[in-house]
Amino acid sequence: MFRLIRKKKEDTDLIGSITEVKRDKYILLVAWVFIFTLLFVGKKQGLFSIISLAVNAVLLSYALDVYLKTTGISLLWICSISVILFTVISLLLVNGFNEKTYAAIVATLLGTFISLFITYLVMWLTAEKGLRYEEMQFLTRPYKEVFMAGLFIGSLGAVMDVAITMSSSIFGLYEKDHNIPIKALKTSGMEIGKDIMGTMTNILFFAYISGSIPMLILYFKNNSPLIFTLSMNLSLEMARALAGGIGIVITIPIGLYTTIFFVNRKRARV
């Protein structure tokens, strides 16, 4: 009798350990679609993009592991080193060793670090009023440091995109006409920057806000006031989007004049 009861208990425990259906095959399927599409469209550059993405993911995982296992090291310092590595590895792998890439690297780093400094300065002057860290209460680390690190990494992608767009466009104009005046390059570069400024800012806004839609629906369904709902769920996301927008805007002139500097240096060697 005892053995029968024990056997039934073991069967119950076994059944209770099954939590849900294994669904990661769908994620894997989408990942393979992404990889094949990237290879089909980008060819060699697509392959290098996949490699850079994998390397950056490993670097980020290692950086966070170092932060969690080491005391006394600021997450911002770790992310600063990571941002430099992400930028250099990504741009060199995809675009190669040339003046266009060097200009994009310099513009990306300057734009990212300046935007972080401006954001930090604004937060210091306003005493962080309006920022709600409630969604980060589960952390045992300083909220502000983790928030700034996420903002730092999040701004990098948009800033890097703007920097390489400015660099590629201006060098493309130079390659078509090596005698093109610098004034014409500046005018064309600013026009290109104005065209991408609005779209890139919107991309950041939608990317950050989209993650908060489930919580917004939950709050609205429970008849929470509009202002309270938005402040509770969107304060950090809006701050990230605004910081990234600042990075995009200041990277346009930085990318323009950095690229022109490398164009002049290349023209002097010819």
C-alpha positions in Angstrom: 0.0 0.0 0.0 2.8 2.4 0.9 4.6 1.6 -2.4 1.4 2.4 -4.3 0.9 5.7 -2.6 4.5 6.6 -3.2 4.2 5.7 -6.8 1.2 7.9 -7.2 3.0 10.8 -5.5 5.9 10.4 -7.9 3.6 10.4 -10.9 1.9 13.6 -9.5 5.2 15.3 -9.1 6.2 14.4 -12.6 3.0 15.7 -14.1 3.4 18.9 -12.0 6.8 19.6 -13.4 5.4 20.1 -17.0 4.8 23.9 -17.2 4.1 24.6 -20.9 4.6 23.5 -24.4 8.1 24.0 -25.9 7.7 26.9 -28.3 11.3 28.0 -29.0 11.2 26.4 -32.4 9.2 29.3 -33.7 11.7 31.8 -32.5 14.4 29.7 -34.1 12.4 29.7 -37.3 12.1 33.5 -37.4 15.9 33.8 -36.6 16.7 31.6 -39.6 14.4 33.7 -41.8 16.2 36.8 -40.6 19.6 35.3 -41.3 18.8 34.1 -44.8 17.2 37.4 -45.7 20.2 39.3 -44.4 22.5 37.0 -46.4 20.3 37.3 -49.6 20.1 41.0 -49.5 23.5 41.9 -48.0 25.7 39.1 -49.4 29.2 39.6 -47.9 28.2 42.5 -45.8 25.2 40.6 -44.5 27.5 37.8 -43.4 29.7 40.3 -41.6 26.7 41.9 -40.0 25.6 38.6 -38.5 29.2 38.0 -37.2 29.3 41.5 -35.7 25.9 40.9 -34.1 27.0 37.6 -32.5 30.3 39.1 -31.3 28.5 42.1 -29.8 26.0 39.8 -28.0 28.8 37.8 -26.5 30.7 41.0 -25.4 27.5 42.4 -23.8 26.9 39.1 -21.9 30.5 39.1 -20.7 30.4 42.7 -19.7 27.2 42.1 -17.6 28.7 39.0 -16.1 31.8 41.0 -15.0 29.6 43.6 -13.4 27.5 41.1 -11.5 30.5 39.2 -10.2 32.8 42.1 -9.4 32.1 44.7 -6.7 33.3 48.3 -6.8 33.1 48.6 -10.7 30.6 51.1 -12.1 28.3 49.7 -14.8 28.7 53.0 -16.7 32.5 52.4 -17.0 31.9 48.8 -18.2 29.3 50.1 -20.7 31.7 52.8 -21.9 34.3 50.3 -22.8 31.6 48.1 -24.3 30.3 50.9 -26.5 33.8 51.6 -27.9 34.2 47.9 -28.7 30.7 47.6 -30.2 31.3 50.6 -32.4 34.8 49.6 -33.7 33.9 45.9 -34.3 30.6 46.6 -36.0 31.8 49.3 -38.3 35.1 47.7 -39.2 33.5 44.3 -39.9 30.7 45.7 -42.1 32.5 48.5 -43.9 36.2 47.5 -43.7 39.3 49.6 -43.0 38.9 52.9 -44.8 38.4 56.6 -44.2 34.6 56.2 -44.4 34.7 53.8 -41.5 37.1 55.8 -39.5 35.0 58.9 -39.8 31.9 56.9 -38.8 33.6 55.5 -35.7 34.8 58.9 -34.5 31.4 60.5 -35.1 29.6 57.6 -33.4 31.7 57.8 -30.2 31.6 61.6 -30.0 27.8 61.7 -30.6 27.1 58.9 -28.0 29.3 60.2 -25.3 28.1 63.8 -25.7 24.5 62.8 -25.6 25.1 60.8 -22.4 26.9 63.8 -20.9 24.0 66.1 -21.8 21.4 63.7 -20.4 23.4 63.3 -17.2 23.7 67.1 -16.9 19.9 67.6 -17.3 19.2 64.9 -14.8 21.5 66.5 -12.3 20.0 70.0 -12.8 16.5 68.7 -12.5 17.2 66.3 -9.6 15.7 63.5 -11.7 12.2 64.9 -11.1 9.6 63.1 -13.3 11.6 59.9 -13.6 9.7 56.9 -12.1 12.0 54.0 -11.2 9.1 51.8 -9.9 9.5 49.3 -12.8 13.1 48.7 -11.7 12.3 47.9 -8.0 13.2 44.3 -8.5 16.9 45.2 -8.9 19.3 45.1 -6.1 21.7 47.5 -7.9 21.5 51.3 -8.1 18.5 52.3 -10.2 20.1 55.4 -11.8 23.3 53.6 -12.8 21.4 50.8 -14.5 19.0 53.3 -16.2 21.9 55.3 -17.5 23.7 52.2 -18.8 20.6 51.1 -20.7 20.2 54.6 -22.1 23.9 54.6 -23.1 23.6 51.3 -25.0 20.2 52.2 -26.5 21.4 55.4 -28.0 24.4 53.8 -29.6 22.4 52.0 -32.4 20.7 55.1 -33.6 23.8 57.3 -33.4 25.8 54.7 -35.3 23.2 54.5 -38.0 23.3 58.3 -38.5 27.1 58.4 -38.4 27.6 55.8 -41.1 24.8 57.3 -43.2 26.5 60.7 -43.2 29.9 59.2 -43.8 28.8 57.0 -46.7 26.8 59.7 -48.3 29.5 62.4 -48.3 32.2 59.9 -49.4 29.9 58.8 -52.1 29.6 62.3 -53.4 33.4 62.7 -53.2 34.0 59.5 -55.1 31.8 60.6 -58.0 33.6 64.0 -58.2 37.0 64.3 -56.6 37.0 68.1 -57.3 33.7 68.8 -55.6 34.0 71.9 -53.4 33.8 71.5 -49.6 31.0 74.0 -49.5 28.9 71.7 -51.7 29.7 68.7 -49.5 28.6 70.6 -46.4 25.3 71.7 -48.1 24.6 68.2 -49.3 25.5 66.7 -46.0 23.2 68.9 -44.0 20.3 68.2 -46.4 20.9 64.5 -45.9 21.1 64.9 -42.1 17.8 66.8 -42.1 16.1 64.1 -44.1 17.1 61.3 -41.7 16.7 63.3 -38.5 12.9 63.0 -38.3 12.7 59.4 -39.3 15.4 58.2 -36.9 13.9 60.1 -34.0 10.5 58.5 -34.7 12.2 55.1 -34.9 13.6 55.6 -31.4 10.3 56.8 -30.0 8.3 53.9 -31.4 10.9 51.3 -30.4 10.9 52.4 -26.8 7.2 53.1 -26.4 6.1 49.8 -28.0 7.5 47.8 -25.1 5.1 49.7 -22.7 1.9 48.9 -24.6 0.9 45.9 -22.4 1.3 47.9 -19.2 -0.6 50.8 -20.7 -3.5 48.5 -21.6 -3.5 47.0 -18.1 -3.6 50.5 -16.4 -6.3 51.8 -18.7 -8.4 48.7 -18.3 -8.3 49.4 -14.5 -9.5 52.9 -15.1 -6.2 54.6 -14.0 -6.0 58.3 -14.7 -4.3 59.2 -18.0 -1.5 61.4 -16.5 -0.7 58.8 -13.8 -0.6 56.0 -16.3 1.7 57.8 -18.6 4.1 59.0 -15.9 4.3 55.5 -14.3 5.0 53.7 -17.6 6.5 56.1 -20.0 8.8 58.4 -18.0 11.9 56.2 -18.4 11.0 55.3 -22.0 10.5 58.9 -23.0 13.8 59.8 -21.3 15.6 57.2 -23.3 13.9 58.3 -26.5 14.8 62.0 -25.9 18.4 61.1 -25.0 18.7 59.1 -28.2 17.1 61.9 -30.1 19.7 64.3 -28.8 22.4 61.9 -29.9 20.9 61.8 -33.4 20.7 65.5 -33.8 24.2 66.3 -32.6 25.7 63.4 -34.5 24.6 65.0 -37.8 27.0 68.0 -37.6 29.6 65.9 -35.9 29.4 63.3 -38.6 29.4 66.0 -41.3 32.6 67.8 -40.2 34.3 64.6 -39.2 33.8 63.1 -42.6 34.9 66.3 -44.3 38.1 66.2 -42.3 38.8 62.7 -43.6 37.9 63.7 -47.1 40.4 66.6 -46.9 43.0 64.2 -45.6 42.4 61.7 -48.4 42.4 64.5 -51.0 45.7 65.8 -49.6 47.3 62.4 -50.2 46.2 62.1 -53.8 
